[in-house]
Amino acid sequence: MNRKVRLGVIGLGPRGVYIAQLYARHPDCEIVALCDRVGPTVEQAAVALKSSANRYTDFERMIREEKPDAVLIASPPDEQVDIACYAMEQGVHVTTEVPAAYTMEQCWKLVRTVEKTGAKYQLSEQTRYWGFIDEWRRMAERGDFGQILFAEGEYFHYGEWDYYIDPQTGERFYGNALPPEGREVEATWRNKRFYNPIYYLPHTLSPLLKITGGRVTKVSCMGTRPRSYYVDNYEARDIEVALMHTSTDTVLRVAAGFTSPHGPRKETGFHWYQVKGTEQTAEWARTENDSPRLWTAADRQWREMDWSTNVRDVSDFIKASGHGSSDGWPVVNFLRAIREDKPIDMDVYKAVETAAPAILAAESSNRGGILLEVPDFRKKAPDHE
């Protein structure tokens, strides 16, 4: 493809507009259509993007009329799979936001549709592109860690998020800000899904699997008992912790929580990782006053390392993007895959291999921590028709 990728954007909340701005700045992309079911939100997004793209409140109509090459889907995650599959059935390439799916049926539907249509699908998971994650991956490939026995990650993100939205005006209500009495509002996906914070573990699991290889085969999860959070009719587990076993015989511990404040480190926000092998252990810094560290069996001591989120010798476009210079990677990778007909890095299999363990971890937590098996999505999908 010699021309620019014609992109439609579906879902124009704060995250959708931010990512759309990245695509709008890329020289290989042209945003041709904006879509959100809330009309005023579309207009507000057009102003923020300084865009004259055509505007829609119906994504099917947008795809039929505009015939874009690709769509960025940043709508509520529990709606993304149906939209993505419709688009791919129309011959449109798709990138969605984390997490890829919220049910096992959605995971299989996504896989089946990609296999059937041949459309390119990308999960826009960005933390796997941090510089230190790539360095740890290279260390694993060289055998520096020896056998990786254990790896862990945490995502404790405390924020005054939007828990309600007015579907008529698009106004969002954050944190303790309750809608006025009598105002008809809807619960946002965060309100509905953060009862189980472990649903949002793909941002943590994706980098770990990039380092260790393989996939999660079994998962068990427990969480603190639900408590009232923000409003009386919304209860959330404070923290959930999943233990997983992988096909490479590594044990993973992944924790997530959204209701309690924790001190972040600037580059990685609320993310923390560790990889422990028979020969070396690598650990990311926990605070601003801490440094990444490496322990080796050879000298039996910790050494401070200069690892960072940045990747050397990359474009200014990536360097200027958010989340520690990681947000630009999915944009560049997706556009290049379409223009040059190259494979997707974070493809549908890797996407569901982060989503399915989260889905089953939430089920395990709700059932007292039972052990559940994770299917292999690279085998023939079962018939769910």
Phi, psi and omega per residue, in radians:
M1 nan 2.101 -3.109
N2 -1.607 -0.353 -3.110
R3 -1.616 3.096 3.094
K4 -1.219 2.654 3.047
V5 -1.309 2.177 3.127
R6 -1.500 1.979 -2.986
L7 -1.973 2.348 2.947
G8 -1.848 2.516 -3.129
V9 -1.995 2.174 -3.126
I10 -2.075 2.024 -3.067
G11 1.779 1.814 -2.957
L12 -2.134 0.673 2.959
G13 -1.263 -3.026 -3.088
P14 -0.957 -0.773 -3.138
R15 -1.175 -0.767 -3.132
G16 -1.046 -0.734 3.138
V17 -1.158 -0.722 -3.141
Y18 -1.064 -0.839 -3.132
I19 -1.173 -0.655 3.090
A20 -1.053 -0.632 3.099
Q21 -1.087 -0.643 3.089
L22 -1.123 -0.814 3.121
Y23 -1.098 -0.671 -3.135
A24 -1.110 -0.522 -3.134
R25 -1.432 -0.262 -3.070
H26 -1.385 2.337 -3.061
P27 -1.172 -0.288 -3.105
D28 -1.698 0.212 -3.056
C29 -2.299 2.527 3.022
E30 -2.297 2.103 3.089
I31 -1.430 2.059 -3.040
V32 -1.849 -0.248 -3.104
A33 -2.732 2.540 3.097
L34 -2.148 2.404 -3.082
C35 -2.501 2.343 2.981
D36 -2.713 2.510 -3.091
R37 -1.170 -0.327 3.097
V38 -1.684 1.939 -3.047
G39 -0.945 -0.894 -3.131
P40 -1.027 -0.532 3.115
T41 -1.128 -0.655 3.103
V42 -1.103 -0.786 -3.126
E43 -1.113 -0.739 3.125
Q44 -1.102 -0.694 3.135
A45 -1.154 -0.698 3.127
A46 -1.047 -0.684 3.100
V47 -1.158 -0.807 -3.122
A48 -1.085 -0.622 -3.116
L49 -1.536 -0.113 -3.057
K50 0.911 0.812 -2.993
S51 -1.945 2.474 3.035
S52 -1.829 0.269 -3.132
A53 -1.062 2.665 3.107
N54 -1.120 2.593 -2.983
R55 -2.091 2.437 -3.062
Y56 -2.453 2.743 2.961
T57 -2.050 0.019 3.127
D58 -2.186 1.978 -3.047
F59 -1.209 -0.558 3.114
E60 -1.137 -0.750 3.106
R61 -1.116 -0.723 3.129
M62 -1.013 -0.823 -3.106
I63 -1.167 -0.720 3.141
R64 -1.117 -0.772 -3.026
E65 -1.424 -0.675 -3.057
E66 -1.522 -0.495 -3.087
K67 0.848 0.996 -3.138
P68 -1.215 2.792 3.026
D69 -1.245 -0.596 -3.039
A70 -2.677 2.816 3.039
V71 -2.287 2.493 2.926
L72 -1.703 2.114 -3.129
I73 -1.899 1.964 3.133
A74 -2.180 0.487 3.068
S75 -1.311 3.050 3.104
P76 -0.881 2.339 -3.010
P77 -0.993 -0.541 -3.125
D78 -1.284 -0.127 3.095
E79 -1.818 -0.175 -2.933
Q80 -1.157 -0.677 -3.029
V81 -1.104 -0.799 3.141
D82 -1.067 -0.732 3.123
I83 -1.140 -0.783 -3.111
A84 -1.068 -0.775 -3.097
C85 -1.190 -0.666 3.067
Y86 -1.053 -0.801 -3.114
A87 -1.083 -0.790 -3.116
M88 -1.150 -0.599 3.068
E89 -1.093 -0.423 3.113
Q90 -1.612 0.142 3.116
G91 1.448 0.372 -3.087
V92 -1.834 2.335 3.061
H93 -1.289 2.672 -2.969
V94 -2.390 2.414 2.874
T95 -2.243 2.353 -3.129
T96 -2.136 2.899 3.121
E97 -1.577 2.874 3.109
V98 -1.264 2.483 -0.135
P99 -1.461 2.834 -3.045
A100 -1.232 -0.569 -3.050
A101 -2.717 2.839 -3.130
Y102 -2.135 -0.039 3.050
T103 -2.426 2.779 3.095
M104 -1.143 -0.622 3.096
E105 -1.066 -0.698 3.100
Q106 -1.127 -0.662 3.108
C107 -1.029 -0.858 -3.129
W108 -1.156 -0.677 3.130
K109 -1.072 -0.738 3.123
L110 -1.088 -0.812 3.141
V111 -1.085 -0.848 -3.113
R112 -1.033 -0.710 -3.073
T113 -1.214 -0.702 3.088
V114 -1.105 -0.799 -3.137
E115 -1.099 -0.662 -3.098
K116 -1.289 -0.737 -3.011
T117 -1.574 -0.474 -3.057
G118 1.338 0.086 3.098
A119 -1.203 2.700 3.092
K120 -1.458 2.307 3.082
Y121 -2.197 2.329 3.096
Q122 -2.279 2.340 2.904
L123 -1.564 2.184 -3.067
S124 -1.436 0.990 3.078
E125 -1.516 2.104 -2.954
Q126 -1.830 -0.366 -3.021
T127 -1.187 -0.347 3.100
R128 -1.151 -0.199 -3.100
Y129 -1.734 0.039 3.077
W130 -1.043 2.571 -3.078
G131 -1.019 -0.766 -3.091
F132 -1.218 -0.494 3.064
I133 -1.162 -0.749 3.083
D134 -1.097 -0.676 3.125
E135 -1.134 -0.757 3.111
W136 -1.133 -0.616 3.078
R137 -1.097 -0.767 3.114
R138 -1.116 -0.680 3.081
M139 -1.060 -0.729 3.122
A140 -1.130 -0.730 -3.136
E141 -1.139 -0.594 3.106
R142 -1.348 -0.251 -3.085
G143 1.522 0.242 -3.105
D144 -1.059 -0.641 -3.119
F145 -1.302 -0.245 -2.902
G146 1.295 -2.472 3.022
Q147 -1.439 2.193 3.099
I148 -1.347 1.972 -3.083
L149 -1.590 -0.597 -2.958
F150 -2.667 2.437 3.036
A151 -2.516 2.599 -3.101
E152 -2.537 2.730 3.105
G153 -2.618 2.650 3.127
E154 -2.327 2.521 3.028
Y155 -2.418 1.627 3.125
F156 -1.913 1.644 -2.996
H157 -1.939 1.876 3.139
Y158 -1.712 2.144 -3.111
G159 -2.673 2.680 3.071
E160 -1.519 1.376 -3.016
W161 -1.482 2.991 3.099
D162 -1.473 2.030 -3.125
Y163 -1.862 -0.170 3.077
Y164 -2.474 2.629 3.090
I165 -2.423 2.447 3.026
D166 -1.470 1.969 -3.060
P167 -1.201 -0.238 3.126
Q168 -1.534 -0.677 -3.050
T169 -1.884 -0.356 -3.071
G170 1.485 0.005 3.138
E171 -1.140 2.394 -3.129
R172 -1.951 2.565 -3.126
F173 -2.048 2.105 -2.973
Y174 -1.828 2.497 2.993
G175 0.940 -2.154 -3.105
N176 -1.406 -0.044 -3.104
A177 -1.352 1.718 3.141
L178 -1.440 2.595 3.087
P179 -1.104 2.622 3.077
P180 -1.012 2.577 -3.132
E181 -1.023 2.315 -3.135
G182 1.589 -0.208 3.130
R183 -1.306 2.224 3.132
E184 -1.474 1.992 -3.118
V185 -2.268 2.931 3.092
E186 -2.096 2.568 3.027
A187 -1.238 2.346 3.092
T188 -1.357 3.018 -3.135
W189 -1.116 -0.554 3.097
R190 -1.120 -0.746 3.127
N191 -1.032 -0.747 -3.060
K192 -1.367 -0.527 -2.965
R193 -1.842 -0.347 -3.078
F194 -1.379 0.107 2.921
Y195 -1.002 -0.683 3.051
N196 -1.974 1.602 -3.120
P197 -1.059 -0.368 -3.107
I198 -1.141 -0.302 3.045
Y199 -0.958 -0.469 -3.019
Y200 -1.708 0.429 -3.103
L201 -1.357 -0.193 -3.111
P202 -0.939 -0.581 3.110
H203 -1.083 -0.449 3.141
T204 -1.672 -0.673 -3.100
L205 -1.243 -0.660 -3.094
S206 -0.990 -0.875 3.104
P207 -1.092 -0.656 -3.122
L208 -1.125 -0.757 3.124
L209 -1.202 -0.526 3.062
K210 -1.081 -0.611 -3.130
I211 -1.398 -0.863 -3.016
T212 -1.435 -0.394 -3.020
G213 1.328 3.063 3.103
G214 1.290 -2.877 -3.117
R215 -2.467 2.856 3.078
V216 -1.330 2.290 3.139
T217 -1.889 -0.508 -3.127
K218 -2.474 2.595 -3.119
V219 -2.572 2.483 2.990
S220 -2.374 2.570 -3.062
C221 -2.580 2.510 3.016
M222 -2.351 2.704 3.128
G223 -2.489 2.848 3.037
T224 -1.156 2.669 -3.079
R225 -1.138 2.597 -3.104
P226 -1.062 2.535 3.038
R227 -2.388 2.806 -3.135
S228 -1.172 2.343 -3.092
Y229 -2.410 2.125 3.118
Y230 1.201 -1.035 -3.096
V231 -2.351 2.727 -2.997
D232 -1.059 -0.630 -3.046
N233 -1.648 0.280 3.074
Y234 -2.202 2.014 3.132
E235 -2.029 2.436 -3.133
A236 -2.372 2.476 2.957
R237 -1.198 2.402 -3.133
D238 -1.166 -0.877 -3.095
I239 -2.499 2.456 2.966
E240 -2.181 2.486 -3.090
V241 -2.222 2.175 -3.132
A242 -1.901 2.369 2.958
L243 -1.850 2.319 -3.053
M244 -2.338 2.622 3.010
H245 -2.032 2.418 -3.075
T246 -1.920 2.919 3.115
S247 -1.190 -0.221 3.078
T248 -1.713 0.249 3.103
D249 1.087 0.750 3.048
T250 -2.006 2.472 3.037
V251 -1.689 2.296 3.115
L252 -1.997 2.455 2.976
R253 -2.097 2.113 -3.107
V254 -2.236 2.234 -3.096
A255 -2.151 2.541 3.115
A256 -2.515 2.555 3.095
G257 -2.875 2.657 -3.042
F258 -2.368 0.036 -3.021
T259 -1.895 -0.144 -3.066
S260 -2.182 2.360 -3.120
P261 -1.232 2.424 3.080
H262 -2.411 2.535 -3.091
G263 -1.259 2.047 -3.127
P264 -1.545 2.850 2.932
R265 -1.766 2.458 -2.943
K266 -0.954 -0.895 -2.999
E267 -1.147 -0.701 -3.035
T268 -1.891 0.110 3.127
G269 1.091 -2.078 -3.040
F270 -1.803 0.337 -3.117
H271 -1.731 2.507 3.057
W272 -2.553 2.528 -3.069
Y273 -2.460 2.704 3.008
Q274 -2.603 2.476 3.062
V275 -2.236 2.176 -3.059
K276 -2.094 2.074 3.116
G277 -2.053 -3.141 3.128
T278 -1.248 -0.355 -3.097
E279 -1.985 -0.563 -3.096
Q280 -2.509 2.700 3.010
T281 -2.264 2.249 3.091
A282 -1.948 2.373 -3.102
E283 -2.387 2.277 3.085
W284 -1.359 2.735 3.134
A285 -1.225 2.481 -3.141
R286 -1.584 -0.556 -3.052
T287 -2.355 3.051 3.089
E288 -1.139 -0.424 -3.116
N289 -1.625 0.093 -3.089
D290 -1.949 2.874 3.105
S291 -2.237 2.646 3.008
P292 -1.038 2.596 -3.052
R293 -2.395 2.691 3.076
L294 -2.278 2.253 3.047
W295 -1.949 2.347 3.126
T296 -2.137 2.507 3.112
A297 -1.178 -0.463 -3.090
A298 -1.113 -0.796 -3.113
D299 -1.928 -0.049 3.032
R300 0.911 0.819 3.064
Q301 -2.709 2.799 3.103
W302 -1.493 2.484 3.012
R303 -2.188 2.373 3.037
E304 -1.268 2.449 -3.083
M305 -2.086 2.768 -3.130
D306 -1.722 0.425 3.096
W307 -1.035 2.588 3.090
S308 -2.569 3.132 3.095
T309 -1.357 -0.375 -3.047
N310 -1.269 2.597 3.039
V311 -1.967 2.302 -3.111
R312 -1.261 2.704 3.025
D313 0.994 0.852 3.046
V314 -2.078 2.952 -3.071
S315 -1.217 2.761 3.052
D316 -1.078 -0.521 3.113
F317 -1.027 -0.806 3.130
I318 -1.234 -0.746 -3.119
K319 -1.016 -0.591 -3.057
A320 -1.501 -0.055 -3.084
S321 -1.462 2.849 -3.039
G322 -1.415 -3.031 -3.094
H323 0.931 0.907 3.103
G324 1.103 0.738 3.114
S325 1.111 0.532 -3.133
S326 -1.870 -0.399 -3.049
D327 -1.125 -0.424 -3.115
G328 -1.317 -0.404 -3.072
W329 -1.062 -0.883 3.127
P330 -1.057 -0.589 3.111
V331 -1.101 -0.898 -3.124
V332 -1.098 -0.790 -3.096
N333 -1.110 -0.737 -3.099
F334 -1.161 -0.827 -3.122
L335 -1.135 -0.686 3.127
R336 -1.158 -0.723 -3.140
A337 -1.057 -0.657 3.139
I338 -1.295 -0.843 -3.059
R339 -1.189 -0.626 -3.074
E340 -1.868 0.113 -3.126
D341 0.891 0.923 3.132
K342 -1.877 2.781 3.117
P343 -1.111 2.650 3.048
I344 -1.404 2.399 3.073
D345 -1.225 -1.113 3.132
M346 -1.535 1.338 -3.017
D347 -1.470 -3.017 -3.027
V348 -1.123 -0.591 -3.130
Y349 -1.214 -0.800 3.089
K350 -1.123 -0.575 3.139
A351 -1.116 -0.907 -3.108
V352 -1.271 -0.368 3.072
E353 -1.290 -0.189 2.947
T354 -1.739 -0.548 -3.099
A355 -1.332 -0.790 -3.056
A356 -1.068 -0.769 3.091
P357 -1.053 -0.589 3.102
A358 -1.175 -0.765 -3.139
I359 -1.073 -0.794 -3.117
L360 -1.276 -0.522 3.064
A361 -1.124 -0.718 3.095
A362 -1.103 -0.726 3.094
E363 -1.099 -0.754 3.123
S364 -1.063 -0.769 3.140
S365 -1.057 -0.743 -3.126
N366 -1.245 -0.284 -3.132
R367 -1.952 0.423 3.018
G368 1.442 0.307 3.046
G369 1.615 0.342 -3.124
I370 -1.096 2.676 3.129
L371 -1.484 2.256 -3.120
L372 -2.182 2.539 3.117
E373 -1.590 2.484 3.137
V374 -1.783 2.193 -3.108
P375 -1.209 2.784 3.077
D376 -1.620 1.852 -3.074
F377 -1.326 -0.157 3.108
R378 -1.453 -0.152 2.993
K379 -1.521 3.014 -3.111
K380 -1.039 2.268 -3.129
A381 -1.180 2.436 3.080
P382 -1.213 2.860 -3.111
D383 -1.507 1.963 3.106
H384 -1.850 0.152 -3.078
E385 -1.141 nan nan
